[in-house]
Amino acid sequence: MTEVSQLERENLEVHVDKCELRYQQMTDKLEDIDTQFEKIDHRFDRIDERMDRIETDLKKGHTQLIVALVTATATIIAAFVGIIAVLV
């Protein structure tokens, strides 16, 4: 925090001018912070979209794996049935 000068204490115009500068600096800093938060929010939105795509891909992959396992199991069972039919 800046110290108040003697001139500022004694002269209202100087005080008002310095206050205007201080408030402008605060406003600029707050706008910069707001801009940074918007960027962060945008990045989180992109991460969320990517996570959704990954989840969808995993679910599709999981479904494909189940289909492959069921197909392989059915093939093995059919082979055993065929062997048993040949033996009987």
N, CA, C and O atoms as CSV, one atom per row, in Angstrom:
chain,resi,resn,atom,element,x,y,z
A,1,MET,N,N,0.843,-1.173,0.000
A,1,MET,CA,C,0.000,0.000,0.000
A,1,MET,C,C,0.888,1.235,0.000
A,1,MET,O,O,1.914,1.275,0.679
A,2,THR,N,N,0.486,2.236,-0.763
A,2,THR,CA,C,1.285,3.450,-0.854
A,2,THR,C,C,0.992,4.379,0.313
A,2,THR,O,O,-0.126,4.451,0.825
A,3,GLU,N,N,2.019,5.071,0.702
A,3,GLU,CA,C,1.832,6.016,1.799
A,3,GLU,C,C,1.255,7.309,1.243
A,3,GLU,O,O,1.521,7.695,0.105
A,4,VAL,N,N,0.472,7.956,2.064
A,4,VAL,CA,C,-0.130,9.219,1.674
A,4,VAL,C,C,0.877,10.329,1.949
A,4,VAL,O,O,1.379,10.469,3.064
A,5,SER,N,N,1.162,11.113,0.919
A,5,SER,CA,C,2.141,12.194,1.088
A,5,SER,C,C,1.521,13.376,1.828
A,5,SER,O,O,0.301,13.499,1.935
A,6,GLN,N,N,2.376,14.216,2.320
A,6,GLN,CA,C,1.911,15.410,3.031
A,6,GLN,C,C,1.113,16.293,2.078
A,6,GLN,O,O,0.094,16.868,2.459
A,7,LEU,N,N,1.585,16.398,0.830
A,7,LEU,CA,C,0.883,17.194,-0.171
A,7,LEU,C,C,-0.538,16.663,-0.377
A,7,LEU,O,O,-1.493,17.433,-0.471
A,8,GLU,N,N,-0.657,15.359,-0.444
A,8,GLU,CA,C,-1.980,14.753,-0.626
A,8,GLU,C,C,-2.870,15.023,0.589
A,8,GLU,O,O,-4.074,15.234,0.445
A,9,ARG,N,N,-2.283,15.015,1.767
A,9,ARG,CA,C,-3.054,15.292,2.992
A,9,ARG,C,C,-3.557,16.740,3.019
A,9,ARG,O,O,-4.626,17.027,3.560
A,10,GLU,N,N,-2.793,17.618,2.444
A,10,GLU,CA,C,-3.130,19.038,2.536
A,10,GLU,C,C,-3.928,19.552,1.339
A,10,GLU,O,O,-4.576,20.595,1.424
A,11,ASN,N,N,-3.880,18.823,0.229
A,11,ASN,CA,C,-4.522,19.325,-0.983
A,11,ASN,C,C,-5.543,18.295,-1.464
A,11,ASN,O,O,-5.183,17.183,-1.849
A,12,LEU,N,N,-6.812,18.677,-1.439
A,12,LEU,CA,C,-7.893,17.771,-1.824
A,12,LEU,C,C,-7.802,17.382,-3.296
A,12,LEU,O,O,-8.087,16.239,-3.651
A,13,GLU,N,N,-7.413,18.307,-4.144
A,13,GLU,CA,C,-7.306,17.999,-5.578
A,13,GLU,C,C,-6.252,16.925,-5.834
A,13,GLU,O,O,-6.471,16.012,-6.629
A,14,VAL,N,N,-5.130,17.035,-5.170
A,14,VAL,CA,C,-4.068,16.028,-5.309
A,14,VAL,C,C,-4.588,14.680,-4.801
A,14,VAL,O,O,-4.361,13.640,-5.419
A,15,HIS,N,N,-5.276,14.718,-3.683
A,15,HIS,CA,C,-5.835,13.485,-3.125
A,15,HIS,C,C,-6.817,12.834,-4.098
A,15,HIS,O,O,-6.764,11.626,-4.329
A,16,VAL,N,N,-7.704,13.634,-4.659
A,16,VAL,CA,C,-8.699,13.114,-5.611
A,16,VAL,C,C,-8.000,12.533,-6.835
A,16,VAL,O,O,-8.372,11.454,-7.298
A,17,ASP,N,N,-6.998,13.226,-7.365
A,17,ASP,CA,C,-6.267,12.736,-8.531
A,17,ASP,C,C,-5.565,11.409,-8.230
A,17,ASP,O,O,-5.598,10.476,-9.033
A,18,LYS,N,N,-4.939,11.347,-7.074
A,18,LYS,CA,C,-4.238,10.104,-6.704
A,18,LYS,C,C,-5.228,8.961,-6.482
A,18,LYS,O,O,-4.961,7.815,-6.843
A,19,CYS,N,N,-6.368,9.288,-5.886
A,19,CYS,CA,C,-7.399,8.254,-5.688
A,19,CYS,C,C,-7.904,7.732,-7.025
A,19,CYS,O,O,-8.125,6.533,-7.196
A,20,GLU,N,N,-8.083,8.643,-7.963
A,20,GLU,CA,C,-8.531,8.230,-9.301
A,20,GLU,C,C,-7.530,7.255,-9.912
A,20,GLU,O,O,-7.914,6.238,-10.490
A,21,LEU,N,N,-6.237,7.574,-9.779
A,21,LEU,CA,C,-5.199,6.679,-10.297
A,21,LEU,C,C,-5.222,5.330,-9.580
A,21,LEU,O,O,-5.103,4.278,-10.209
A,22,ARG,N,N,-5.377,5.374,-8.261
A,22,ARG,CA,C,-5.431,4.121,-7.487
A,22,ARG,C,C,-6.611,3.260,-7.915
A,22,ARG,O,O,-6.469,2.055,-8.122
A,23,TYR,N,N,-7.771,3.882,-8.047
A,23,TYR,CA,C,-8.956,3.117,-8.450
A,23,TYR,C,C,-8.817,2.571,-9.863
A,23,TYR,O,O,-9.275,1.464,-10.150
A,24,GLN,N,N,-8.187,3.338,-10.749
A,24,GLN,CA,C,-7.972,2.856,-12.105
A,24,GLN,C,C,-7.038,1.644,-12.094
A,24,GLN,O,O,-7.267,0.667,-12.806
A,25,GLN,N,N,-5.983,1.721,-11.279
A,25,GLN,CA,C,-5.063,0.585,-11.163
A,25,GLN,C,C,-5.783,-0.641,-10.607
A,25,GLN,O,O,-5.585,-1.757,-11.089
A,26,MET,N,N,-6.616,-0.430,-9.595
A,26,MET,CA,C,-7.374,-1.559,-9.032
A,26,MET,C,C,-8.320,-2.154,-10.070
A,26,MET,O,O,-8.446,-3.372,-10.191
A,27,THR,N,N,-8.983,-1.269,-10.815
A,27,THR,CA,C,-9.900,-1.737,-11.855
A,27,THR,C,C,-9.145,-2.540,-12.909
A,27,THR,O,O,-9.605,-3.600,-13.332
A,28,ASP,N,N,-7.989,-2.039,-13.333
A,28,ASP,CA,C,-7.177,-2.753,-14.319
A,28,ASP,C,C,-6.761,-4.127,-13.800
A,28,ASP,O,O,-6.830,-5.118,-14.527
A,29,LYS,N,N,-6.331,-4.183,-12.544
A,29,LYS,CA,C,-5.914,-5.461,-11.960
A,29,LYS,C,C,-7.087,-6.429,-11.864
A,29,LYS,O,O,-6.940,-7.620,-12.140
A,30,LEU,N,N,-8.244,-5.921,-11.476
A,30,LEU,CA,C,-9.425,-6.785,-11.385
A,30,LEU,C,C,-9.846,-7.287,-12.759
A,30,LEU,O,O,-10.273,-8.433,-12.899
A,31,GLU,N,N,-9.726,-6.436,-13.772
A,31,GLU,CA,C,-10.041,-6.881,-15.131
A,31,GLU,C,C,-9.058,-7.953,-15.590
A,31,GLU,O,O,-9.448,-8.920,-16.245
A,32,ASP,N,N,-7.776,-7.778,-15.243
A,32,ASP,CA,C,-6.777,-8.800,-15.580
A,32,ASP,C,C,-7.096,-10.126,-14.896
A,32,ASP,O,O,-6.994,-11.191,-15.504
A,33,ILE,N,N,-7.480,-10.046,-13.637
A,33,ILE,CA,C,-7.850,-11.257,-12.892
A,33,ILE,C,C,-9.068,-11.906,-13.526
A,33,ILE,O,O,-9.111,-13.127,-13.676
A,34,ASP,N,N,-10.054,-11.109,-13.900
A,34,ASP,CA,C,-11.257,-11.633,-14.543
A,34,ASP,C,C,-10.907,-12.320,-15.864
A,34,ASP,O,O,-11.443,-13.383,-16.179
A,35,THR,N,N,-10.011,-11.712,-16.626
A,35,THR,CA,C,-9.571,-12.313,-17.888
A,35,THR,C,C,-8.883,-13.649,-17.631
A,35,THR,O,O,-9.124,-14.619,-18.349
A,36,GLN,N,N,-8.038,-13.703,-16.619
A,36,GLN,CA,C,-7.357,-14.959,-16.296
A,36,GLN,C,C,-8.355,-16.044,-15.886
A,36,GLN,O,O,-8.216,-17.201,-16.282
A,37,PHE,N,N,-9.365,-15.666,-15.088
A,37,PHE,CA,C,-10.378,-16.634,-14.690
A,37,PHE,C,C,-11.183,-17.125,-15.890
A,37,PHE,O,O,-11.549,-18.299,-15.951
A,38,GLU,N,N,-11.459,-16.243,-16.840
A,38,GLU,CA,C,-12.167,-16.668,-18.050
A,38,GLU,C,C,-11.336,-17.680,-18.829
A,38,GLU,O,O,-11.866,-18.665,-19.342
A,39,LYS,N,N,-10.026,-17.431,-18.916
A,39,LYS,CA,C,-9.139,-18.377,-19.605
A,39,LYS,C,C,-9.131,-19.727,-18.884
A,39,LYS,O,O,-9.210,-20.779,-19.519
A,40,ILE,N,N,-9.037,-19.687,-17.567
A,40,ILE,CA,C,-9.042,-20.922,-16.775
A,40,ILE,C,C,-10.362,-21.663,-16.960
A,40,ILE,O,O,-10.380,-22.882,-17.129
A,41,ASP,N,N,-11.465,-20.920,-16.929
A,41,ASP,CA,C,-12.777,-21.530,-17.115
A,41,ASP,C,C,-12.883,-22.188,-18.487
A,41,ASP,O,O,-13.426,-23.286,-18.618
A,42,HIS,N,N,-12.361,-21.509,-19.507
A,42,HIS,CA,C,-12.372,-22.069,-20.861
A,42,HIS,C,C,-11.541,-23.353,-20.920
A,42,HIS,O,O,-11.933,-24.322,-21.570
A,43,ARG,N,N,-10.394,-23.355,-20.238
A,43,ARG,CA,C,-9.559,-24.556,-20.216
A,43,ARG,C,C,-10.270,-25.711,-19.518
A,43,ARG,O,O,-10.206,-26.853,-19.974
A,44,PHE,N,N,-10.948,-25.411,-18.405
A,44,PHE,CA,C,-11.693,-26.459,-17.713
A,44,PHE,C,C,-12.826,-27.001,-18.581
A,44,PHE,O,O,-13.108,-28.199,-18.557
A,45,ASP,N,N,-13.476,-26.125,-19.346
A,45,ASP,CA,C,-14.519,-26.590,-20.263
A,45,ASP,C,C,-13.940,-27.550,-21.296
A,45,ASP,O,O,-14.543,-28.579,-21.599
A,46,ARG,N,N,-12.761,-27.208,-21.840
A,46,ARG,CA,C,-12.127,-28.096,-22.817
A,46,ARG,C,C,-11.730,-29.424,-22.177
A,46,ARG,O,O,-11.886,-30.480,-22.789
A,47,ILE,N,N,-11.220,-29.374,-20.953
A,47,ILE,CA,C,-10.852,-30.603,-20.252
A,47,ILE,C,C,-12.089,-31.458,-20.019
A,47,ILE,O,O,-12.049,-32.676,-20.189
A,48,ASP,N,N,-13.190,-30.819,-19.629
A,48,ASP,CA,C,-14.440,-31.544,-19.396
A,48,ASP,C,C,-14.928,-32.214,-20.682
A,48,ASP,O,O,-15.378,-33.360,-20.656
A,49,GLU,N,N,-14.837,-31.494,-21.810
A,49,GLU,CA,C,-15.230,-32.083,-23.095
A,49,GLU,C,C,-14.352,-33.291,-23.430
A,49,GLU,O,O,-14.847,-34.320,-23.889
A,50,ARG,N,N,-13.063,-33.155,-23.199
A,50,ARG,CA,C,-12.151,-34.265,-23.487
A,50,ARG,C,C,-12.444,-35.464,-22.587
A,50,ARG,O,O,-12.405,-36.608,-23.038
A,51,MET,N,N,-12.734,-35.199,-21.324
A,51,MET,CA,C,-13.061,-36.290,-20.401
A,51,MET,C,C,-14.339,-37.010,-20.854
A,51,MET,O,O,-14.427,-38.235,-20.778
A,52,ASP,N,N,-15.322,-36.240,-21.322
A,52,ASP,CA,C,-16.546,-36.856,-21.838
A,52,ASP,C,C,-16.249,-37.739,-23.043
A,52,ASP,O,O,-16.787,-38.840,-23.163
A,53,ARG,N,N,-15.383,-37.247,-23.941
A,53,ARG,CA,C,-15.024,-38.060,-25.115
A,53,ARG,C,C,-14.272,-39.322,-24.696
A,53,ARG,O,O,-14.507,-40.398,-25.246
A,54,ILE,N,N,-13.377,-39.194,-23.732
A,54,ILE,CA,C,-12.637,-40.362,-23.249
A,54,ILE,C,C,-13.598,-41.366,-22.628
A,54,ILE,O,O,-13.488,-42.569,-22.868
A,55,GLU,N,N,-14.543,-40.870,-21.827
A,55,GLU,CA,C,-15.526,-41.764,-21.196
A,55,GLU,C,C,-16.353,-42.484,-22.254
A,55,GLU,O,O,-16.598,-43.686,-22.145
A,56,THR,N,N,-16.784,-41.748,-23.278
A,56,THR,CA,C,-17.561,-42.360,-24.357
A,56,THR,C,C,-16.733,-43.414,-25.080
A,56,THR,O,O,-17.216,-44.509,-25.369
A,57,ASP,N,N,-15.472,-43.069,-25.368
A,57,ASP,CA,C,-14.596,-44.028,-26.044
A,57,ASP,C,C,-14.372,-45.272,-25.198
A,57,ASP,O,O,-14.355,-46.386,-25.722
A,58,LEU,N,N,-14.201,-45.088,-23.891
A,58,LEU,CA,C,-14.012,-46.243,-23.013
A,58,LEU,C,C,-15.255,-47.124,-22.986
A,58,LEU,O,O,-15.159,-48.351,-23.010
A,59,LYS,N,N,-16.427,-46.484,-22.937
A,59,LYS,CA,C,-17.661,-47.271,-22.939
A,59,LYS,C,C,-17.810,-48.034,-24.240
A,59,LYS,O,O,-18.206,-49.200,-24.235
A,60,LYS,N,N,-17.495,-47.384,-25.362
A,60,LYS,CA,C,-17.560,-48.069,-26.651
A,60,LYS,C,C,-16.559,-49.216,-26.677
A,60,LYS,O,O,-16.877,-50.319,-27.122
A,61,GLY,N,N,-15.352,-48.949,-26.200
A,61,GLY,CA,C,-14.318,-49.982,-26.160
A,61,GLY,C,C,-14.728,-51.130,-25.260
A,61,GLY,O,O,-14.484,-52.294,-25.579
A,62,HIS,N,N,-15.353,-50.807,-24.131
A,62,HIS,CA,C,-15.820,-51.834,-23.203
A,62,HIS,C,C,-16.898,-52.690,-23.874
A,62,HIS,O,O,-16.883,-53.914,-23.743
A,63,THR,N,N,-17.813,-52.069,-24.576
A,63,THR,CA,C,-18.868,-52.790,-25.276
A,63,THR,C,C,-18.263,-53.685,-26.350
A,63,THR,O,O,-18.675,-54.834,-26.507
A,64,GLN,N,N,-17.291,-53.165,-27.086
A,64,GLN,CA,C,-16.636,-53.960,-28.126
A,64,GLN,C,C,-15.897,-55.151,-27.517
A,64,GLN,O,O,-15.875,-56.235,-28.098
A,65,LEU,N,N,-15.296,-54.947,-26.350
A,65,LEU,CA,C,-14.608,-56.039,-25.678
A,65,LEU,C,C,-15.592,-57.127,-25.264
A,65,LEU,O,O,-15.311,-58.314,-25.431
A,66,ILE,N,N,-16.746,-56.729,-24.723
A,66,ILE,CA,C,-17.768,-57.696,-24.322
A,66,ILE,C,C,-18.256,-58.473,-25.539
A,66,ILE,O,O,-18.413,-59.693,-25.478
A,67,VAL,N,N,-18.498,-57.770,-26.647
A,67,VAL,CA,C,-18.942,-58.451,-27.876
A,67,VAL,C,C,-17.885,-59.446,-28.327
A,67,VAL,O,O,-18.222,-60.566,-28.710
A,68,ALA,N,N,-16.620,-59.064,-28.291
A,68,ALA,CA,C,-15.541,-59.972,-28.701
A,68,ALA,C,C,-15.478,-61.188,-27.780
A,68,ALA,O,O,-15.288,-62.309,-28.252
A,69,LEU,N,N,-15.636,-60.979,-26.456
A,69,LEU,CA,C,-15.613,-62.099,-25.517
A,69,LEU,C,C,-16.796,-63.035,-25.731
A,69,LEU,O,O,-16.634,-64.255,-25.708
A,70,VAL,N,N,-17.976,-62.477,-25.939
A,70,VAL,CA,C,-19.163,-63.309,-26.187
A,70,VAL,C,C,-18.985,-64.104,-27.471
A,70,VAL,O,O,-19.321,-65.288,-27.520
A,71,THR,N,N,-18.464,-63.470,-28.504
A,71,THR,CA,C,-18.234,-64.157,-29.782
A,71,THR,C,C,-17.217,-65.284,-29.613
A,71,THR,O,O,-17.412,-66.383,-30.131
A,72,ALA,N,N,-16.139,-65.013,-28.892
A,72,ALA,CA,C,-15.124,-66.041,-28.671
A,72,ALA,C,C,-15.695,-67.191,-27.856
A,72,ALA,O,O,-15.438,-68.356,-28.158
A,73,THR,N,N,-16.473,-66.867,-26.819
A,73,THR,CA,C,-17.092,-67.912,-25.997
A,73,THR,C,C,-18.054,-68.747,-26.824
A,73,THR,O,O,-18.065,-69.973,-26.709
A,74,ALA,N,N,-18.859,-68.103,-27.654
A,74,ALA,CA,C,-19.806,-68.835,-28.511
A,74,ALA,C,C,-19.064,-69.740,-29.477
A,74,ALA,O,O,-19.504,-70.858,-29.745
A,75,THR,N,N,-17.949,-69.270,-30.001
A,75,THR,CA,C,-17.152,-70.086,-30.924
A,75,THR,C,C,-16.597,-71.311,-30.217
A,75,THR,O,O,-16.615,-72.410,-30.772
A,76,ILE,N,N,-16.103,-71.131,-28.994
A,76,ILE,CA,C,-15.555,-72.254,-28.217
A,76,ILE,C,C,-16.663,-73.251,-27.900
A,76,ILE,O,O,-16.467,-74.458,-28.042
A,77,ILE,N,N,-17.811,-72.765,-27.479
A,77,ILE,CA,C,-18.941,-73.666,-27.161
A,77,ILE,C,C,-19.368,-74.422,-28.413
A,77,ILE,O,O,-19.620,-75.626,-28.359
A,78,ALA,N,N,-19.449,-73.713,-29.548
A,78,ALA,CA,C,-19.835,-74.384,-30.802
A,78,ALA,C,C,-18.813,-75.453,-31.162
A,78,ALA,O,O,-19.188,-76.520,-31.649
A,79,ALA,N,N,-17.535,-75.191,-30.935
A,79,ALA,CA,C,-16.517,-76.176,-31.240
A,79,ALA,C,C,-16.680,-77.406,-30.350
A,79,ALA,O,O,-16.576,-78.534,-30.833
A,80,PHE,N,N,-16.940,-77.197,-29.025
A,80,PHE,CA,C,-17.154,-78.328,-28.134
A,80,PHE,C,C,-18.385,-79.112,-28.518
A,80,PHE,O,O,-18.374,-80.343,-28.484
A,81,VAL,N,N,-19.445,-78.417,-28.881
A,81,VAL,CA,C,-20.682,-79.115,-29.317
A,81,VAL,C,C,-20.386,-79.921,-30.560
A,81,VAL,O,O,-20.851,-81.052,-30.699
A,82,GLY,N,N,-19.611,-79.343,-31.467
A,82,GLY,CA,C,-19.253,-80.085,-32.685
A,82,GLY,C,C,-18.420,-81.309,-32.372
A,82,GLY,O,O,-18.641,-82.368,-32.959
A,83,ILE,N,N,-17.473,-81.192,-31.464
A,83,ILE,CA,C,-16.642,-82.333,-31.075
A,83,ILE,C,C,-17.479,-83.410,-30.409
A,83,ILE,O,O,-17.316,-84.596,-30.696
A,84,ILE,N,N,-18.382,-82.996,-29.515
A,84,ILE,CA,C,-19.243,-83.966,-28.824
A,84,ILE,C,C,-20.163,-84.650,-29.840
A,84,ILE,O,O,-20.411,-85.852,-29.748
A,85,ALA,N,N,-20.666,-83.881,-30.805
A,85,ALA,CA,C,-21.557,-84.477,-31.804
A,85,ALA,C,C,-20.808,-85.498,-32.650
A,85,ALA,O,O,-21.372,-86.531,-33.010
A,86,VAL,N,N,-19.553,-85.227,-32.972
A,86,VAL,CA,C,-18.747,-86.149,-33.757
A,86,VAL,C,C,-18.432,-87.415,-32.938
A,86,VAL,O,O,-18.424,-88.518,-33.485
A,87,LEU,N,N,-18.178,-87.260,-31.656
A,87,LEU,CA,C,-17.843,-88.394,-30.805
A,87,LEU,C,C,-19.056,-89.288,-30.537
A,87,LEU,O,O,-18.905,-90.495,-30.347
A,88,VAL,N,N,-20.222,-88.721,-30.522
A,88,VAL,CA,C,-21.428,-89.511,-30.194
A,88,VAL,C,C,-21.929,-90.114,-31.426
A,88,VAL,O,O,-22.935,-90.823,-31.402
